[in-house]
Amino acid sequence: MRASGNAHENLRASIEVDVQPKNRPETVDYVDGALEELSQFHQTHGFYVHGISIQSAKLPDGWKQRTVPISDPVSTSGKTGLCIEAHDLAASKIAAYREKDKEFVRLLLIEKMINVTILTERIKSLNIEKERRKILLNWVQITSKELGDPE
């Protein structure tokens, strides 16, 4: 799989970052207000932060154990952020089933940043209705075939 730094420009195009403070999840509204779109932060840094509760996302079982720690002395001031693993993110995005999310997952597949087999397993572990799961798995199968994926 390809490293995120080499990701297609459309995968890196969003200027919005969704976050939930790990140790103080109740502060999502504060984060949203202080770092929101058109804020001083946005104007200074070129992106904005959306405080969001992780409970609002549909995530596969075991996602917490697969989070990816991100830390850098400069860009994160030595703090560590926990990012949702790519397959878990893709399953969550496809569960929302919005056109922009389907296109995002399609690009992840095209760029080989996610694997169809793993994505399928993650979708199977989502806590969603059986019919909804069937629709999502069907979308992945059709999309994979359209892209010529042998899996």
URNOR-V697384 format. One record per residue. PHI is phi as a letter, one per 30 degrees, with the letter a starting at -180 (none if undefined). BURIAL is I if it has 24 or more other C-alpha atoms within 12 Angstrom, else O. Layout:
phi:PHI burial:BURIAL
phi:PHI burial:BURIAL
This chain:
phi:none burial:O
phi:d burial:O
phi:d burial:O
phi:d burial:O
phi:d burial:O
phi:c burial:O
phi:d burial:O
phi:e burial:O
phi:e burial:O
phi:d burial:O
phi:d burial:I
phi:c burial:O
phi:d burial:O
phi:d burial:O
phi:c burial:O
phi:c burial:O
phi:b burial:O
phi:c burial:I
phi:b burial:I
phi:b burial:I
phi:e burial:I
phi:d burial:O
phi:c burial:O
phi:b burial:O
phi:e burial:O
phi:d burial:O
phi:c burial:O
phi:e burial:I
phi:d burial:O
phi:d burial:O
phi:e burial:I
phi:e burial:I
phi:d burial:O
phi:d burial:O
phi:b burial:I
phi:d burial:I
phi:e burial:I
phi:i burial:O
phi:d burial:O
phi:e burial:O
phi:e burial:O
phi:e burial:O
phi:d burial:O
phi:d burial:O
phi:c burial:O
phi:i burial:O
phi:b burial:O
phi:b burial:I
phi:c burial:I
phi:c burial:I
phi:d burial:I
phi:b burial:I
phi:d burial:O
phi:d burial:O
phi:d burial:O
phi:d burial:O
phi:c burial:I
phi:c burial:I
phi:b burial:I
phi:d burial:I
phi:e burial:O
phi:i burial:O
phi:e burial:I
phi:d burial:O
phi:d burial:O
phi:c burial:O
phi:e burial:O
phi:c burial:O
phi:d burial:O
phi:b burial:O
phi:a burial:O
phi:a burial:O
phi:e burial:O
phi:c burial:O
phi:d burial:O
phi:c burial:O
phi:h burial:O
phi:i burial:O
phi:d burial:O
phi:c burial:O
phi:c burial:O
phi:c burial:O
phi:c burial:I
phi:d burial:I
phi:e burial:I
phi:e burial:I
phi:d burial:I
phi:d burial:I
phi:d burial:I
phi:d burial:I
phi:d burial:I
phi:d burial:I
phi:d burial:I
phi:d burial:I
phi:d burial:I
phi:d burial:I
phi:h burial:I
phi:d burial:O
phi:e burial:O
phi:d burial:O
phi:d burial:O
phi:d burial:I
phi:d burial:O
phi:d burial:I
phi:d burial:I
phi:e burial:I
phi:d burial:I
phi:e burial:I
phi:d burial:I
phi:e burial:I
phi:d burial:I
phi:h burial:I
phi:d burial:I
phi:b burial:I
phi:c burial:I
phi:e burial:I
phi:d burial:O
phi:d burial:I
phi:e burial:I
phi:e burial:I
phi:d burial:O
phi:d burial:I
phi:d burial:I
phi:d burial:I
phi:c burial:I
phi:d burial:I
phi:d burial:O
phi:b burial:I
phi:d burial:O
phi:e burial:O
phi:d burial:O
phi:d burial:O
phi:e burial:I
phi:d burial:O
phi:d burial:O
phi:d burial:I
phi:d burial:I
phi:d burial:O
phi:e burial:I
phi:d burial:I
phi:d burial:I
phi:d burial:O
phi:d burial:I
phi:d burial:I
phi:d burial:O
phi:e burial:O
phi:d burial:O
phi:i burial:O
phi:d burial:O
phi:d burial:O
phi:d burial:O
